[in-house]
Amino acid sequence: MRLPRGTGAVLAMLLPGLALAVWLGLGAVFLLMALDGAARSTLLGALAPVADSHGMVLVLWWVLFSAASGLLARRFYTAHVEGPGRLADAARVLAGDPSAPPVPATGPAGLNALGEVVNDLAAQRRALQDDMARLVAEASRDVAFQRDQLAALMAELEQSVVVLNLEGRILLYNARARTLFRRLFRTPGTGESVSADPIGLGRSIHTVIDRALIDHARERVERLMGRGEARPSARFVTTTPLGHLVRVLLAPVRAEAGGAVTGQQITGFVLLLDDITDEYEARARQDRTLIDLSESARASLAAMQAALDMLDYPDLDAPDRERFQAVVRDEVTGLGTRLSLAAESTSFTGARWPLQDMLGADLAAAAARRIAADTGHPVTTDDLDADIWLSVDSFALISALAFLAARVAEAEGGADPGFALRLARAGGRVHLDLAFADAHAAAGGAGWQSAPIGGAAQLSVRDVVERHGGELWLERPRTGIGACFRLLLPAASEGRAETTAPAESRPAFFDFDLFAASAGSHASDERLLSELAYTVFDTETTGLDPAGGDEIIQIGATRIVNGRILGSECFDQLVDPGRTIPEAGIAVHGIRPEMVRGKPRIGAVLPAFHAFAAETVLVGHNVAFDMRFLALKEEASGVAFDQPVLDTLLLAGLAHPGEESHSMEAIAGRLGVTVAGRHTALGDALVTAEIFLKLLPLLRARGIRTLGEARAAAATSYYAKLKY
């Protein structure tokens, strides 16, 4: 069991006095035991008056001796017990970080000499590392140049680019992607007043784009790769919570072995994103204009035809003839005006809803798997024209077929509906049939076609078909046996690009080490500290009593991914506390009432911070204080911070058990961290993040490697017993 800090020094000071008291007491006992009864009575009788009159002199003499010897013992303890411990801690820091401050010269001459030797060795190591760094920099100059060129290229791209690993975690993104996600995707749970970045390194793309869409695109890419396509890719369109349409192109990142592309092994994916909302809306307006023009032209032609028919009557009088001629002139003028307006509105040549060419057999096979998985009934696909290509949004179309099949299966009440998918040419278009054995099972077919099929877009089956420019109806054969939902869809255009063999090699710009970083599926406690992603945060408050009504007035945070502080991914938000800010606190954090007036309340800020910190370990200095404030606001904000938490105060106590102070300034001084922006939430969070990274190798040297080990060791610390 570890004794509280300072216990050793106190014991060292008390020990001489206690030892002298015990020594004198034992001497008196032994003397009395050596005397016979008469001598003992005589001695005690002679000493009793002296003890009554001058006993305090002896006590004061003992106290003076105890104090003097206690001070000497304290100096001895500091120099010869604590001194070696501090020297060991400082030497350990230097061993892990040669740029750390030198070992201080405190203690006896022998320890000082040992400290000088340690400093000399550290200086030699620094020199060697500088030489190694210089040589590595020279050797890496070409690689760095290529990396910088790639970074510049990505920054200049007009398209938003995001690179993912196989788990869907973001490894790379350019500034345009960040801007696009900020503008179109609001982080779930956040409001208009406060919003965290929806994307960031190490975060999952599935928090902003439906996993089913990406999985479907990945399945299509893998199928194309299996068929030998040289440039396999898949496109889909997703809707954002703010109502925008985003077109996504997904392409694989394939592994290389000795410079050759293996072809089948995928290490990640690249997403290219475009906001097509304006294009789609413009095209919709154009279609509406054309429909209106068609309807009005039909009415005008009918009116003119009627007027011309009347003009054919030979006995028509002059006023009537003039009236019918005016009708013709007015309709011709109106039709000309509408044609001009239509010509202007249709000058835009934007794209329709993007569709992708797909082999009909592949679409039917994917739909059959989805229907079988959803309904539990097999689907036959024997009657397919294997040469048919379709132009489709495969995800939406398969979802529509699965929806109709599920309704039929429900109507059958557990009996096998006998599902079959058929594909046949129909002139220049294609019939895609979802057939089933019992015609009565489709009694609700008309309603099913207009019901939402699920998903964020809330499309109906009919919406999906119309998106393809197709038609849908329920067809019952004259034999009265069975029925089918028939979809009339556009065939893909002829002249498809020829499939070419995969390239044998490709230019290597630089290695993406991040592709090797995998979040894994292990429990967090079993994972190495160096593998985890962290959110390092700090709060500024109106006071030090969270249960007594003090409130948060600022939250600052940064993220650590792959052992690197992401300075570009920070959270810095002032909070209106809804109460006064004491002058004593203003002198510390510098946040005045006018600075927080009109800012969001904590109930709106915490959901955004919760989203920012999602899927990470929380880190703070003396973080129990901050967590207490967050816990008190769980009900008001509707979010709970239930992820693992690490405290640099406790971790520093584990790394440097011999040090007296573990304040942020003291730890930063020992580890060579520059303190800037102290007592601002973001400034303290950044300093804490640097301290945390410096502590990791020191903890590893003490056998603390995993999150579970760090949490268990921290729980034994004296500071862990503090409550707020």
C-alpha positions, 0 to 999 in steps of 0.5 A: 500500500502506497503511503500518502505523500510527505509521510516519509519526511514526517516520520523521518523528523519524528523518529529521533525524538521518539528514539531518544524518549524510548532510549531514556525510558528504557534506561530508567526502567533498567536502572530501577529494576537493578536497585533493591526495594529500599534503594529504589524508594530512596531514589524515587523519593529524592527525584520526585521533588526535583521532577516537580520543580525542574521536570519541564527543564528536562522536557524542554531539553528533550524537545529541543533535542528532538527538534534539532535532530528532526531537522537534521533527519529531514535534511538527511531524508531529503538528500539521501532518500528523496534525492536519488528518487528525483535523480532517477525520475529526471534521468528516466525523463531524459532517457525517453526524451533527450530534449527534456530539461537537464537533471537538477544539481541537488543533494550531496556531492556524489549525487550531483556528480552522478547527475552531471554524468547523466546530463553529459550522456544525455547531451551526447545522445542529443548530438547523436540523435541530431546527426541521425535526424539530419541524415534521415532528413537528407534521405527523406528529402525526395519523399517529403517533396512528393508528399508536399506535392500531393498535399498541394495537389489535394489542396487545389482540387476542386473536388472534395476528397476523403480517404478511408481505411477498411473500417470506414475511419477517415485517414485523409481529407482535403480542405474542400471536404472539410468545408463541404461537410461543415456546410451540408452535414450537421453533426447528429445531436448538435444545433445551429448555434453550436456544431462540431466538425462532422469529420476528422482524422480517425473518425468514422465516415458512417456517422455522416453517410449511411453505412448501407450506402457505402457497403453497397458501393464496396460490394459493387467495387469488389464485384467489378474487381473480381471481374477484372475491371481496370478502374472499378468504382461505384457511385451513389447519391446521399441526402444530408440532414439539411436536405442537400444531395451529395454525389459520391464516387467510391474507388478502392485503394489496392495493396502493392507487393514488391511494386506490383498491384495485387489487384484483389487486396483492398486496403482502403477507399477514396471518396470523391464528393460533389454537392449536386443540389443546385444541379438537381433542382435546376433540372427539376425546374426545367422538367416542370417548365417542359411539362407546363409548356406541354400542357399549355400548348395542348390547350392552345392548340385545342383553342386554335383548332376550335377557332379555325373550325368556326372560321370555316363556316361561310355564313359567319358574320364579320364580328364573329370572324374577327373574334375567332381570328383574335383568338388564333392571334392571342393563342399564337402570341401566348404560345410563342411567349411560353416557348421563349421562356421555356427555351431560356429555362431549358438552356441549363444542361445539368445532370439528372439524378446520377445513374450508373451502368450495371449488368442486369444479372448482377443487379438481380443477384444482389436483389435476390440476396437482399430479399432472401435476407429480409424475408427468409424466402428464396428467390429464383433468378433463372429467367434472366437475359444475361446480356442486358445492361441497365442504367440504375441507382442500384441501392435505391432500386434493390431497396424498392424491390426488397420493400415490395417483396417484404409486403408480399411475404407479410400478406402470405403469412409465412407461406413461401411466396415463390419469389422470382426475378425476371429480366427481359428486353422490351424494345429499347427498354427493359422489364424487371419483374418481381414475380410471386405465386399468389395473385391475391397476395398483392391486394395492397399493391397500389398502396405499397407503391406510394409508401415510404421504403425507409432510409433518410430520403423517405422515398417510395417505390414509385419515387425510385422508379420515376427517378429512373424515368421508368414506370411501375405496375402490378401485372396479373396474367390471364391464367389467373396464376401468380402476379408480378410487379413489373418495372419498366427501366431504361437500358444502358447505352450501347458502346460500353468501354472495353475491359482492360487488364489491370496495370502491373504497376503504378507510381508510388507517391509516398507510403500511407502509414495511416493505412496500417492504423486500425481501430480494431474490434478489441475492447478498449481496456485491452488496447495499447495506449499508443493506439487509441484516439483521445480528446484532451479537454479543459473547462473554465468555470465561474467557481470551484463548487459544481454542486453549489451552482457554479457553471461552465463558461468555456470548453476547449479541446483538441484530439490526439490520433496516432500519437499526433496532436491535431491542431486543426481539429479543435473545439473552442466554445464560450458558454453563457452560464446564465449567472454572474461571473465572480471578479476573482475568477475573471482575474484568473481566466480573463472571461468577462460577462460581456464575452459570454453574453448571447453565447449558447447555453450549456444545454446546446454546447454539450451535445456538440462537444459530445459529438466532437469527443465521440469514440475517443478516450477523454483526457484532462488534468485534474479531470475529476473536477471537469467531469463533475461539471459534465455529470451534473449537466447530463439531464439538461443536455441529454448526453452522457460522457460515459467513455473512458477517462484518463487524468494527467495528474494521476498519470504524472504521479505514477510516472514520477512518484518521487516528485512533490508537485504534480501541478500542470506547471510542475509537470510541464517543467519536468517534461520540457513542455512550454506552457502557453495560453494558461487558464484558457480552456483550449490553451490548457487542453493543448498543454495537457495534450503535450504532457500526456504524449510525454508521459506515455513512454514513461508509463510504458517504462513502468509496465503500464501499456494498455488503457486498462492498466493505466486506469487500474494504476491511476485508481490507486493514486492518492489524488484519485481519492479526491471528490468534487 
